[in-house]
Amino acid sequence: MEENTGKIEVGQIFMVLDEDDQEQEMEVLGLLTVEEVEYAAVGFVEDIQEESDEDIDVFFFRVADEELSFIDSDEEFEKVSAAFEEAEEQ
């Protein structure tokens, strides 16, 4: 049996409540450190599993104490979004 260390990892699936209080599965798509802070890119599992040419919605969260938290400012979001985009192009 695998022990859950609580560490956020790529491929990890977790549940969130949407605006209608319905549970939705989200998957960690990538992790990246920007200016010594770790961030996670996540997407809805349903969107990821659909075979479609359409882009999926990707959300960015700050990783703190092995938990995901919201990004506080537009400036921080833009910086993280650009860093993930640059990493993807490489």
Secondary structure, DSSP 8 states (H G I E B T S, - for coil): ---------TT-EEEEE-TTS-EEEEEEEEEEEETTEEEEEEEEHHHHHS--SS---EEEEEEETTEEE----HHHHHHHHHHHHHHHH-
